[in-house]
Every structure is written in C-alpha cells, then in structure tokens.
Amino acid sequence: MVLKDGKISAPYASLADAKAAGAVTMNIGVFINTIITFLIVAFAVFLVVKNVNRMKKEEQAPPAAPTTKDCPFCLSAIPIKAVKCGHCTSDLK
C-alpha cells in the first residue's frame, strides 16, 4: 500500500521499485509473512524441546532410610532407636 508517491507517481511493479522511487509504503504483507514465519519456527522449537524433555529419564530418588522397626515379640512398629517396646514392654537388643 503506497501512502505517499515518490519521484515517479506511477503504479510500481514491485516493492523494490517503489522504494527506489522514494515512495512511502506500508508493507502489511511483509509483516504478516514475518509473523507467520515466526509462529511456525516457534511451534517447531516447542515440539523439539517437548520431545527432548520427554526422552530424558527421570532419576528416581533412593528409598528413604527406615525410621521404624518391628518388635520381634509383638510385631508392633517402634522407633529404630528404641531399646524397649512401648506396646509389650519387652527389652530389645
């Protein structure tokens, strides 16, 4: 779209001809083309990053150290550091 004619006020065959004549133009088509190209590239990069993250194996954390043990007499759960069972009052070694 020509906003202001240049030195030559005739229909221009191309954008390069209009710029060479010094015409002021609004390049809507070039802008829309740039936006579409950007969206296609951004979507492609998104898909690549998404698939790379999916292929990474998640490292599983080692199991936590137990905090309780079973009493050998009554089979109740008691703390690891206990020396006497709180349920059956047996001495633990």
Kinemage of the C-alpha trace (Angstrom):
@kinemage 1
@onewidth
@group {chain A} dominant
@subgroup {mainchain}
@vectorlist {calphas} color= white
{ca met a 1} P 0.000 0.000 0.000
{ca val a 2} L 1.521 3.281 -1.125
{ca leu a 3} L 0.987 6.072 1.414
{ca lys a 4} L 2.870 8.780 -0.475
{ca asp a 5} L 4.141 8.717 -4.048
{ca gly a 6} L 7.818 9.110 -4.718
{ca lys a 7} L 9.591 10.996 -7.516
{ca ile a 8} L 7.690 8.954 -10.084
{ca ser a 9} L 3.923 8.840 -9.490
{ca ala a 10} L 3.067 5.730 -11.404
{ca pro a 11} L 1.975 2.270 -10.361
{ca tyr a 12} L 5.023 0.424 -9.137
{ca ala a 13} L 5.779 -3.080 -10.374
{ca ser a 14} L 7.345 -4.220 -7.110
{ca leu a 15} L 8.219 -3.104 -3.626
{ca ala a 16} L 11.815 -2.562 -4.685
{ca asp a 17} L 10.694 -0.202 -7.455
{ca ala a 18} L 8.567 1.801 -5.022
{ca lys a 19} L 11.447 2.116 -2.559
{ca ala a 20} L 13.817 3.127 -5.365
{ca ala a 21} L 11.400 5.891 -6.371
{ca gly a 22} L 11.268 7.101 -2.761
{ca ala a 23} L 7.639 6.221 -2.160
{ca val a 24} L 6.401 5.713 1.388
{ca thr a 25} L 4.784 2.297 1.656
{ca met a 26} L 3.000 0.244 4.284
{ca asn a 27} L 4.217 -3.321 3.928
{ca ile a 28} L 1.361 -5.259 5.526
{ca gly a 29} L 2.055 -8.415 3.527
{ca val a 30} L 5.695 -8.496 4.607
{ca phe a 31} L 4.655 -8.016 8.233
{ca ile a 32} L 2.070 -10.828 8.113
{ca asn a 33} L 4.575 -13.109 6.411
{ca thr a 34} L 7.117 -12.412 9.153
{ca ile a 35} L 4.549 -13.150 11.885
{ca ile a 36} L 3.520 -16.455 10.270
{ca thr a 37} L 7.149 -17.489 9.822
{ca phe a 38} L 7.884 -16.687 13.464
{ca leu a 39} L 4.895 -18.733 14.673
{ca ile a 40} L 5.929 -21.747 12.585
{ca val a 41} L 9.506 -21.628 13.890
{ca ala a 42} L 8.345 -21.117 17.499
{ca phe a 43} L 5.976 -24.095 17.248
{ca ala a 44} L 8.743 -26.285 15.780
{ca val a 45} L 11.144 -25.312 18.596
{ca phe a 46} L 8.395 -26.020 21.158
{ca leu a 47} L 7.873 -29.521 19.739
{ca val a 48} L 11.607 -30.258 19.753
{ca val a 49} L 12.024 -29.118 23.380
{ca lys a 50} L 8.919 -31.048 24.443
{ca asn a 51} L 10.196 -34.283 22.863
{ca val a 52} L 13.709 -33.873 24.296
{ca asn a 53} L 12.246 -33.417 27.788
{ca arg a 54} L 10.045 -36.481 27.295
{ca met a 55} L 13.046 -38.625 26.326
{ca lys a 56} L 15.024 -37.713 29.417
{ca lys a 57} L 14.835 -40.410 32.042
{ca glu a 58} L 13.807 -39.235 35.440
{ca glu a 59} L 16.223 -40.329 38.097
{ca gln a 60} L 14.417 -41.972 40.961
{ca ala a 61} L 15.426 -40.936 44.436
{ca pro a 62} L 16.886 -43.700 46.590
{ca pro a 63} L 14.439 -45.049 49.140
{ca ala a 64} L 14.427 -43.171 52.421
{ca ala a 65} L 16.079 -44.767 55.416
{ca pro a 66} L 13.544 -46.560 57.602
{ca thr a 67} L 12.515 -44.741 60.771
{ca thr a 68} L 10.752 -47.667 62.440
{ca lys a 69} L 11.351 -51.352 63.056
{ca asp a 70} L 9.107 -54.212 64.152
{ca cys a 71} L 9.196 -55.577 67.665
{ca pro a 72} L 10.218 -59.264 67.446
{ca phe a 73} L 7.747 -60.180 70.216
{ca cys a 74} L 4.521 -58.317 69.413
{ca leu a 75} L 5.333 -57.220 65.800
{ca ser a 76} L 4.326 -53.592 66.519
{ca ala a 77} L 6.115 -50.745 64.760
{ca ile a 78} L 8.540 -48.957 67.086
{ca pro a 79} L 11.241 -46.301 66.518
{ca ile a 80} L 14.663 -47.537 65.367
{ca lys a 81} L 16.470 -46.170 68.467
{ca ala a 82} L 14.033 -47.752 70.935
{ca val a 83} L 15.550 -50.162 73.486
{ca lys a 84} L 12.214 -51.216 74.928
{ca cys a 85} L 8.929 -51.877 73.119
{ca gly a 86} L 6.223 -49.394 74.083
{ca his a 87} L 3.462 -51.930 73.446
{ca cys a 88} L 4.634 -55.131 75.133
{ca thr a 89} L 7.472 -53.653 77.247
{ca ser a 90} L 9.978 -56.242 76.002
{ca asp a 91} L 13.661 -55.375 76.100
{ca leu a 92} L 15.154 -55.105 72.609
{ca lys a 93} L 18.768 -55.802 71.777
